[in-house]
Amino acid sequence: MTMIKHAACTAIAAFSLLGLAACTDKAEAPTDTASPVLVEGVTISNARLVLAPVAGNPAAVYFDLSYAGEAAVTLSSVTVEGAGMSMIHQTVAKDGAMTMIEAEPIALSTGTPVTFAPGGMHVMAMQPSDAWKPGENVKVTITLSDGATYNFDAPVRAAGEER
């Protein structure tokens, strides 16, 4: 029940933000979306997007993140180009079974790497693009609590390939 309430609140907040964005005067809207504020001190390695065995089911994004910045920040969201929606999940034991839940913002600190891997934290790319093909790359963007973003390419892998 709590997960349903959390999902409903998240959806309401997202639609509210879309409504506010629609009210923005076009003269005030940023015109250069190709130049985000970049995160200094972020390193991404071992990135990959793994397609689901059944076409149309969510894909998973895995990567290793290292942070060597001075500011205290959290990883607040990850977006995957071509996905209808992306969510950071973590796998936890609950009532004797493993289940996925939406992760809280992830604190980043120097010297403490964060791993997104099968069976742990990962990004779910909901409503995946039909254009994603193994061997190609998909752009992934992480956003931190201070609004800074970092883009990287994740090679697309077929279901069953090494994750």
C-alpha positions as MATLAB code, in Angstrom:
seq = 'MTMIKHAACTAIAAFSLLGLAACTDKAEAPTDTASPVLVEGVTISNARLVLAPVAGNPAAVYFDLSYAGEAAVTLSSVTVEGAGMSMIHQTVAKDGAMTMIEAEPIALSTGTPVTFAPGGMHVMAMQPSDAWKPGENVKVTITLSDGATYNFDAPVRAAGEER';
ca = [
       0.000    0.000    0.000;
       2.851    2.407    0.827;
       4.482    1.746   -2.553;
       1.182    2.559   -4.307;
       0.863    5.845   -2.393;
       4.501    6.707   -3.193;
       3.961    5.941   -6.905;
       0.769    8.017   -6.972;
       2.492   10.985   -5.290;
       5.404   10.721   -7.735;
       3.014   10.706  -10.711;
       1.082   13.715   -9.388;
       4.313   15.653   -8.842;
       5.525   14.818  -12.362;
       2.264   15.968  -13.968;
       2.317   19.144  -11.871;
       5.812   19.954  -13.120;
       4.697   19.369  -16.703;
       1.834   21.790  -16.144;
       4.174   24.432  -14.776;
       6.547   23.951  -17.698;
       3.680   24.513  -20.124;
       2.963   27.861  -18.447;
       6.518   29.131  -18.895;
       6.927   32.068  -21.240;
       8.900   30.838  -24.250;
      11.200   33.852  -24.009;
      12.243   32.680  -20.535;
      12.753   29.041  -21.494;
      16.356   27.953  -21.995;
      17.242   27.728  -25.655;
      20.501   25.766  -25.386;
      19.613   22.322  -24.077;
      22.888   20.858  -25.386;
      24.946   22.646  -22.693;
      23.854   21.334  -19.286;
      25.721   22.202  -16.108;
      28.282   19.418  -15.996;
      29.240   17.555  -12.861;
      32.886   17.924  -11.964;
      34.521   14.892  -10.434;
      32.091   12.277  -11.791;
      33.452    9.200  -13.537;
      31.208    6.570  -15.098;
      32.550    3.163  -16.106;
      31.194   -0.242  -17.099;
      27.962    1.292  -18.460;
      25.452   -0.860  -20.332;
      21.742   -1.078  -21.071;
      20.383   -4.624  -21.118;
      17.197   -5.252  -23.073;
      14.444   -7.415  -21.577;
      13.840  -10.919  -22.986;
      10.314   -9.830  -23.979;
      10.149   -6.830  -26.327;
       8.441   -3.839  -24.714;
       9.282   -4.852  -21.144;
      11.552   -2.500  -19.177;
      15.275   -2.532  -19.877;
      17.894   -2.192  -17.138;
      20.856    0.195  -17.023;
      23.943   -0.707  -15.025;
      27.133    1.310  -14.394;
      29.780    2.180  -11.843;
      29.884    5.773  -10.578;
      32.809    7.420   -8.795;
      32.616   10.927   -7.351;
      35.562   13.136   -6.477;
      33.766   16.452   -6.052;
      33.897   18.776   -3.090;
      30.180   19.524   -2.797;
      27.876   17.281   -0.771;
      25.348   16.059   -3.345;
      22.994   13.194   -4.014;
      22.162   11.379   -7.224;
      18.528   12.339   -7.593;
      17.563   10.953  -11.001;
      18.712    9.146  -14.115;
      17.088    9.549  -17.524;
      17.547    7.272  -20.516;
      17.059    8.778  -23.965;
      14.199    6.994  -25.715;
      12.595    5.582  -22.563;
       9.115    6.698  -21.569;
      10.308    6.977  -17.966;
      13.358    5.978  -15.926;
      13.505    5.044  -12.249;
      16.331    4.175   -9.882;
      15.487    0.880   -8.179;
      17.175   -1.256   -5.602;
      16.614   -4.903   -4.820;
      15.852   -5.641   -1.160;
      14.730   -8.578    0.943;
      11.196   -8.112    2.245;
       9.082  -10.736    3.992;
      11.491  -13.473    2.935;
      11.455  -12.557   -0.759;
      13.553  -10.321   -2.975;
      11.685   -7.341   -4.389;
      12.470   -4.106   -6.219;
      11.671   -0.739   -4.676;
      12.307    2.807   -5.834;
      15.595    4.010   -4.346;
      15.906    7.119   -2.234;
      18.340    9.802   -3.471;
      21.859    8.340   -3.299;
      24.492   10.310   -1.362;
      27.749   10.725   -3.276;
      31.051   11.132   -1.486;
      34.660   11.107   -2.543;
      36.232    7.670   -2.367;
      32.932    5.783   -2.084;
      31.959    4.328   -5.470;
      28.337    3.512   -6.244;
      27.613    0.387   -8.270;
      24.480   -0.169  -10.320;
      24.439   -3.930  -10.971;
      22.046   -6.878  -11.326;
      20.590   -7.844   -7.959;
      21.309   -4.417   -6.438;
      20.750   -0.822   -7.483;
      19.871   -0.350  -11.136;
      17.987    1.991  -13.446;
      14.760    0.700  -14.954;
      14.084    2.151  -18.414;
      10.310    1.876  -18.668;
       8.568    1.932  -22.063;
      11.810    1.238  -23.947;
      12.343    2.513  -27.469;
      11.860    0.056  -30.316;
      14.913    1.731  -31.897;
      17.311    0.317  -29.277;
      19.383   -2.422  -30.898;
      22.276   -4.474  -29.469;
      25.616   -2.976  -30.428;
      24.331    0.595  -30.502;
      24.587    3.230  -27.746;
      21.922    5.014  -25.707;
      22.494    8.374  -24.006;
      22.025    8.311  -20.230;
      21.905   11.463  -18.086;
      22.373   11.576  -14.331;
      21.093   14.582  -12.385;
      22.389   15.583   -8.969;
      20.587   17.388   -6.169;
      22.274   20.686   -7.108;
      20.871   20.477  -10.667;
      24.163   19.503  -12.295;
      23.980   16.797  -14.964;
      26.379   14.310  -16.507;
      25.787   12.483  -19.805;
      27.291    9.183  -20.893;
      26.708    6.531  -23.531;
      25.575    3.055  -22.522;
      26.122    0.254  -25.043;
      22.913   -1.707  -25.698;
      23.100   -5.434  -24.978;
      20.620   -8.141  -25.877;
      18.801  -10.059  -23.172;
      20.994  -12.920  -21.991;
      24.278  -11.207  -22.882;
      26.721  -10.682  -20.041;
      25.201   -8.135  -17.691;
];
